[in-house]
């Protein structure tokens, strides 16, 4: 009985850290940004805030952006938009989060946005 009393706080602490692992922030790193497993991109969600806060994205050429982030998952040539998936869960709970980059007429980054299905009104 004494062992289980001492074990409970340790298990509780481990559970708390496990639950908080998705909310941790990671410094942006191009190699980690591209790391993918069977569930999707491993580090993108935790790096996104650092990417938009500390990396100069606006004004980069298309080639410079691709050198930094890799090839986009989708590219809309007509609208000059590059799409980078952050989260893609297609089993319940369904969720998609994208980093979308808009290029100007000179193929330089004009603006970017984060689109998250969790933040869509009416859901």
HELIX and SHEET records of a PDB file:
HELIX    1   1 UNK A    2  UNK A   20  1                                  19    
HELIX    2   2 UNK A   21  UNK A   23  5                                   3    
HELIX    3   3 UNK A   30  UNK A   34  1                                   5    
HELIX    4   4 UNK A   44  UNK A   54  1                                  11    
HELIX    5   5 UNK A   62  UNK A   69  1                                   8    
HELIX    6   6 UNK A  117  UNK A  119  5                                   3    
SHEET    1   A 2 UNK A  36  UNK A  37  0                                        
SHEET    2   A 2 UNK A  40  UNK A  41 -1                                        
SHEET    1   B 4 UNK A  74  UNK A  76  0                                        
SHEET    2   B 4 UNK A  81  UNK A  89 -1                                        
SHEET    3   B 4 UNK A  95  UNK A 103 -1                                        
SHEET    4   B 4 UNK A 109  UNK A 116 -1                                        
END                                                                             
